[in-house]
Amino acid sequence: MYEKPILQVKHLQKQFGEGCPHCFDKESVYLEKNYCTVCGTVHAVRDVSFDLYPGEVLGIVGESGSGKSTMLQGLYFDSSMTSGAVYINQSELTGQNVLSLSSQQKRYIRNYIYGMVYQNPVDGLKMKFSSIGNIAEKMIAAGNRNVSNIEKRSKELLENVHIPLRRMKEEPQYFSGGMQQRVQIAKALSNNPPILFLDEVTTGLDLSVQASVLDLIKQIQRELHISMVVVSHDLAVIRMLADRSIVMLNGEVIENGLTDQILEDPQHEYTQQLVYSLL
Ligand SMILES: Nc1ncnc2c1ncn2[C@@H]1O[C@H](COP(=O)(O)OP(=O)(O)OP(=O)(O)O)[C@@H](O)[C@H]1O
């Protein structure tokens, strides 16, 4: 169906601590989940690889502490990974491990190639800027200087995420959680990134608000054909959004495949529990 992945993640590792001979073996008796009882190292992400294809939504599901956010933070350069490689198949970046690029090049990727929507809006928005100012700031960071174009695009984005324009000058700190997430989504889309990361974007929202944010994400995906990585502990969210999914446990990928297939025929005991909890 697709030719080439737009994003390739290879053997990503993140450990907090030096590690010791007792804990690099995944089967080690000294490991309690992802924690080494000998040296205290946390193996937050262990040998994670996946591909993301153009226009695809990839779900990453797993319980709290399974390493989902750590991995996303690594992909978005919020924190460094211990080892591994990430390739983005976009013109001049093709073939380069983007994890080893300069901070200027990483900034370029964050401005033009990636969009990010954090679980906590405080991480993605300047709460004391106006909503339209948040979007404008992201566009200016990407080199846009034409004020009327910035204003036109910002308004269009706010309308697309159903924020009434009469409220565009208000600071997101006075918005509800659902509205804050909508502004974050608008901001993340402002420079038309081909890849969007969504980290637990509906966690903590009321059920009806969750549903409307999920509908919005589906609508955006349908209209823009953007490639998305959706991280959630909630399989219901993944079921609604993702074509393909990976299941993480204790920093590792324990299962991957088409979301429907995983739901119909989960192989790993942990995935089976997740699926049965939906019934
Ligand atoms: N700075 C840190 N130092 C030590 N351990 C850490 C640090 N940050 C995260 N961890 C550990 O790494 C593991 C993975 O955490 P991570 O936040 O990525 O999990 P998660 O699946 O995203 O869960 P959640 O949704 O609760 O954030 C956890 O065991 C966590 O305690």
The ligand as an SDF file (V2000), in Angstrom:
LIG
                    3D

 31 33  0  0  0  0  0  0  0  0999 V2000
   14.3470   11.1000   35.0590 N   0  0  0  0  0  0  0  0  0  0  0  0
   14.0740    9.8290   35.3500 C   0  0  0  0  0  0  0  0  0  0  0  0
   14.8780    9.1370   36.1780 N   0  0  0  0  0  0  0  0  0  0  0  0
   14.6520    7.8400   36.4740 C   0  0  0  0  0  0  0  0  0  0  0  0
   13.6280    7.1230   35.9430 N   0  0  0  0  0  0  0  0  0  0  0  0
   12.7890    7.7700   35.1080 C   0  0  0  0  0  0  0  0  0  0  0  0
   12.9620    9.1430   34.7630 C   0  0  0  0  0  0  0  0  0  0  0  0
   11.9750    9.4950   33.8980 N   0  0  0  0  0  0  0  0  0  0  0  0
   11.2190    8.3860   33.7150 C   0  0  0  0  0  0  0  0  0  0  0  0
   11.7080    7.3630   34.4310 N   0  0  0  0  0  0  0  0  0  0  0  0
   11.1860    5.9850   34.4900 C   0  0  0  0  0  0  0  0  0  0  0  0
   11.1500    5.5000   33.1620 O   0  0  0  0  0  0  0  0  0  0  0  0
   10.0600    4.5890   33.0320 C   0  0  0  0  0  0  0  0  0  0  0  0
    9.2190    4.9820   31.8440 C   0  0  0  0  0  0  0  0  0  0  0  0
    8.5210    6.1830   32.1340 O   0  0  0  0  0  0  0  0  0  0  0  0
    7.5380    6.8680   31.1080 P   0  0  0  0  0  0  0  0  0  0  0  0
    7.0650    8.1490   31.7170 O   0  0  0  0  0  0  0  0  0  0  0  0
    8.1610    6.9320   29.7710 O   0  0  0  0  0  0  0  0  0  0  0  0
    6.3350    5.8290   31.0510 O   0  0  0  0  0  0  0  0  0  0  0  0
    4.9470    6.0170   30.3910 P   0  0  0  0  0  0  0  0  0  0  0  0
    4.6070    4.7240   29.7630 O   0  0  0  0  0  0  0  0  0  0  0  0
    4.9210    7.2060   29.5040 O   0  0  0  0  0  0  0  0  0  0  0  0
    4.0210    6.2750   31.6390 O   0  0  0  0  0  0  0  0  0  0  0  0
    3.1800    7.5740   32.0180 P   0  0  0  0  0  0  0  0  0  0  0  0
    2.0600    7.6210   31.0270 O   0  0  0  0  0  0  0  0  0  0  0  0
    2.7410    7.3330   33.4160 O   0  0  0  0  0  0  0  0  0  0  0  0
    4.1120    8.7450   31.9080 O   0  0  0  0  0  0  0  0  0  0  0  0
    9.3130    4.6070   34.3500 C   0  0  0  0  0  0  0  0  0  0  0  0
    9.7370    3.4890   35.1060 O   0  0  0  0  0  0  0  0  0  0  0  0
    9.7550    5.8950   34.9900 C   0  0  0  0  0  0  0  0  0  0  0  0
    9.7080    5.8060   36.4030 O   0  0  0  0  0  0  0  0  0  0  0  0
  1  2  1  0
  2  3  1  0
  2  7  2  0
  3  4  2  0
  4  5  1  0
  5  6  2  0
  6  7  1  0
  6 10  1  0
  7  8  1  0
  8  9  2  0
  9 10  1  0
 10 11  1  0
 11 12  1  0
 11 30  1  0
 12 13  1  0
 13 14  1  0
 13 28  1  0
 14 15  1  0
 15 16  1  0
 16 17  2  0
 16 18  1  0
 16 19  1  0
 19 20  1  0
 20 21  2  0
 20 22  1  0
 20 23  1  0
 23 24  1  0
 24 25  2  0
 24 26  1  0
 24 27  1  0
 28 29  1  0
 28 30  1  0
 30 31  1  0
M  END
$$$$
